Amino acid sequence: MDSDTLRAERLRSHRLTAPARSAMDAARHMLAVQAQEFWAGRWALAARTTTAPTLRSVDRLFNRGELVRGWTQRGTLHIVPSEDLAWMLSVTGERQLRMAAPRYRELGLGPDELATVERVLTGALHGGNAMMRAELFAVLENASIDPTGQRGLHAVQHLALRGVLCQGPVVPGRGGASREQLFVLTQEYIRASASPADPAAEMFARYIIGHGPATAEDFAWWAGVTLGTARAAASVSDERIHEVDEGMFAARTRPRRSPRAASVVALGPFEEYYISYQDRTVACTSEHLAAVGPGKNGMVRPILLADGVVVGTWRHSTAIGRHTDDPVPELFAPGAASDEDVAAALDRYAAFITG
């Protein structure tokens, strides 16, 4: 499959040229969007809709328990539909725990300490209680578990990887985009959970539907699973997907392209369209990969797309009192996209983040 065709089909799968009716529909279609930067994960969903959701309207999906955020893949936070969290962790959680085990030991979080963490935090959250991270850390400190030096974060992550807790309701922001959620017990907060017969195969099919055409190798990277697990998942027959080229899979039924979809779009850091594949040169020429990232600090910058190609990056502060400032574009080359199209793309984001 040539690069032009691959870009066009991925734009469609990503709902960037075939937008969904709502942010929740976009979330179900994508299955997971990276949300280490919380505002960016929320914008990733809003950018994939036919309407113009505001930040507050997306936050209501978390407050109603329809969306949650958890460490579903690669030790990285993702936004997922709440009904999909448990079975996704059944595919990825154990491997993430094994990979994190040396760090737990380094931090002095052995079996006894982790048992104490589970006892005191589940006790504190029991009965529908919801707490901010700092409040959980205070509970740990009272139980003689020092939360400093990343110990508290890893203690909480350990429970999240086991599906005990997750991040649910959004803490209201004051003068900017909220960056924090309340932690809740999953068994109390999530009302219903899906139970696919073969979770790994389901995860592969859903990845292809929301990100394809793509390969088992791409899926292994995206899901953070072994190549053997990815290939086994890809070998399971599923009527929703098929092999369109050697080793390349796509959805049989694809969303309809919209003639009103913008050709230039502004997307956030760690954007799925860019980061979800082993080979990112389909979306971004090799000479510009370093400008996007991941950089030495692990960051992947917000991107400007023109017809599926990364033509630049952009900057914007979500800090208190700064979120109303205009986003600043940085094109790789003059004329890579018109000033009007870039301005329109950034205006759509600005309307979202201030709404």
N, C-alpha and C positions, 0 to 999 in steps of 0.2 A: 504494500500500500504506500503510495507516494505521500510526501509530507503535507501537501496541500489538502489532499483528501482526508488524511489523518487529523489535521487541525480542524477541518470543517466538521468532521464527525464527533470529535471530542468537544468542540464548542456546543454542539447539539446535546450530547450526553450530559454535559455540565450545566445544562439549562441556561447557557449564556446567549444562545441564539434561539432557544425554544423555552422561554421562561415558564415557570410553574405559576399556578394561580395564587399561591400563598407561600409564606415563609415555611409553614409546616409541611406543605406539599414538597417544597424544595428539600427540606431536611429528610423526609422519608425517601425521596429519590436519591439523594447523595449518600445516605446512610450515616456518614460521619464527615464532619469538616473540622480541620485542625483549628484549635482555639486556644493556643498558648497565650496569644493576645486576645483577650475575651471580646473586645470590640470588633476585632477583625473577623472572628468566627460568626458573630451576629450579622455583620455586613455581608459576609459570604452568602448567607441565606437570603437576605433582603435583595441583593444584587441579582438573584436568580428568579425574580418574580415579575409578573406582568404589572403588578400594582406598585405602589411606592411605600412599603412599610417603613414606619419610623422605628427608632431604637426602642422606644417604649412599647410599641406593639409586639416586637419580637420578645422583649423581656417578659411580657405577659404569658408567653408560651412556657417559660421557665416557671413562672409563678403559679401556673395552673398544673404543673407537673407533666406537661407534654414533651418538653425538652429537658435534658440534663447535660452536665459536663462531667467527663471522667477521663481517666488515663487508659483509654481503650486500646491504643496502639503506640508502639515504639517509645513507651515511657513518656508520651506527650499527650496533653489534654486535647480532647475532641468534644464537639457538640454532637449528640446523638438523640434520636427519638427515645424517650424513656423506655418504651416497650422492647427496645433492641439492646439495651445495655447488658443485661445478664447473659444472653447467649453469645454476644460478642466477646465478653470477658472469658467465657468458657473456651474460646478459641485462643485468645491472646494472653490471658492473665497469668497463667502458670509460667510461661516462658519469660514474661516480664519480671515476675517474682524471682526466678532463678538468676536472671541477669542482674537484678538489684541486690541479691543476697550479699555479695562482697561489700557493697557500700553499707548495708545494714550492719554488718559485723564491724566495719571500720568505725561506725558511729556508736558502737556499743549497744545496738538494738538486737540482742539475742532473743532466744525463745521466751525466756521469762519476762523480759522487758516488753516484747510484742504482745504477750498474753495480758500484761497489765494495761497496755495501751488499749487493747480491744475491750477489756472489762470496763475501764473507766469512761471511755468515749461512748461506747454503746449505752452505758448507764446514763450518761449525761444527755444523750440524744433521744433516749427512749420516751415514748409517749407523745411523739409528734414535735418534740423540741427541735429547733434549728439554730445553729450557731455559726458565727463568723470564725475564720481561722484563728484569730487572736484569742477568742474565747476557748476554742479547743486546746490551744497551747497552754492556757491558764489551767485547764483541767489536768493536763499532763504534768505541769509543774507541781500542782498540789499532790500528785501521785508520785512525786520524786523522779519524774522523767523529764530531764532538762531538754526543752524544745529548741534551744539555740544551736547554732552551727549546722543548720539544716536537719537536725534530729527530729524536730516536730513535723516538718514537711514530709520526711520519709516515713515517719510513723503513720501519718494520715494517709499517705499514698499506699502504704501496705494494706490498710483496710479497704481502700478504694479498689485496688487491684483484685481483691478477693470478693468484691461486690457487696461489701458490708455497708459502705456509705458512698455518697456522691454529692456533687454540688447542684443545688436546685434553685430555690428562689433567689432573685437578684436583689442585692442590697441597694436601695435607692441612691443615686449619685447626687452630689451637691455641686452644681455648677459645672458639670461635665459628664462624660460617659462613665457609668458605674463600672468599676473593675473587679468588684467582689460579689461572691454568691454565698449563700448560707449552706452549710453542710447538713445533710439529713441522712437518716437511715433509709436505705433503699427499700427494705421490706415494708416500711411504713409509708414511704412517700410515693413509690411507684405502684400504681393501682393494678396494672395488668402487664404481663410480660409474654412476648412471643416465644414459641418453643419449636424452632425448625428441627426436622428429623436429623439433618446433617449440618450442624452449625458452620463448619469450615466451608462446605460447599455453598451454603447460603451466603456467607460473607463474600465468597468469590463472585457469585452471581450478582449480588447487589453492588459490588465494586465495579463490575463490568457495566452494569446498567447505568450507573452514575458517573463513570469515568472512562468507559471504553471508547474506541477499541484500545485494548491493552493486553499484555501477556501475563502468564503466570509469574514471570520474574518481576514484573511491575507490581503485581499483587503482593508478592512476598515482601517487597520493600514497603509498600503502603501499609500492609497489615502488621508488619513486624514479625512474620512467621518464617519458618525455614522454607527453603526452596522445595524440599520434599513435601511438606505440608501443602504448599501452594499448588504444586503439580498434581497432587492427589485430589485436591479440591476441584481443580480445573478438569480433571478426568471424569467427574461425576456428571452424568447426563442431566441437563436442565433445559426445559423447553423455552425458557425465557432468553437464553443466550445461544450463540453458535460460533464456530470457528470460521472467520472470514478470510484468513490468510494463514500461512503456516505459523502456528503458535500465537496467533492474534485473534482475540475474541471480541464480539460485539453483541449488543442487544438485538433480538429479532424485531421487537417493536420499539421504535424510536419516537421521542416527542416531536411534534410538528414544529418546524421552524416558523418564527414570527417575522413577517415583513417589517414590523415596527422595531425589531431588536436593534439596538445601537451597534454600529460597527466598532466604535471606540468605547471601552469600558475601563473604569478604575477599580482595581481589586486590591484587597488588603495584604498584609504580610502573611507568609506561609500559605498562600493561596493554593487551593487544591488543583486548579488547572495547571499550575506550574510545578508543584512539588510532588505530585502523586506518581511519578514515573522514574524509572532508572535513568532514562535518556531525556533530559530536559531541553535538548536542542531542537526538538520539534516545535516548541513554543518560543524559544529564545535562542538567537544565534550564539555560537560558542564564544564569540568575542565579547558578549555582554553578560555572560553568566556570572562573572565575578561581581558585576555591578548590582546584581539582584541578590545573590547569595545561594546557599548559606555562606556567611562570612566567618571570620575567625571567632566571632562571638556567637556563632550559631544562628544569627538572625537572617531572615529572608525578607527583603524589603517589599513594600507595596508596589504594585506594577500597573502600568498602562498598557492595555492591549489594543491593537488595531488589526481587525480581521484575524484574530487569534495569534498574532505575533507580538511579543513584548517589545514595545518601542520606547519605553522609558520607565522611570519610577516616579514616586511622588512622596511628599512629606506632609504630615499634619499632626498637630498636638491634640491629644484628648485630655490634657491636664485641666484642672479646675481653672476656669476663666479663659482658657485658650481654645476650647473646642469650637467656638464660633469663628475663629480665624480662618481665612481662606486656605485650602490645601495648595501646596506649591508643586507644580509639575517639573520634571527634569527629563526632557527627551534626550535620547541617545544621539539623535541627529536632527538638525532643523528640518521641518517639513515632514517628519515621519508620520505625523497626524496633524490635522488642521487645528488651529487655535480654538475654533468654535467647537469642534468635536471634543477636544480635551476639556474645555471649560464645561461643556454639557455633562461629560462623564463625572467630573469632580463636583459639579453642582448637585448631581443626584446623590452622591455620597454625603455631601454637606447637609442636604435636606434630611437624610436619614439620621445622621449623628446628632443633629440639633433638634430633631422632632420628638 
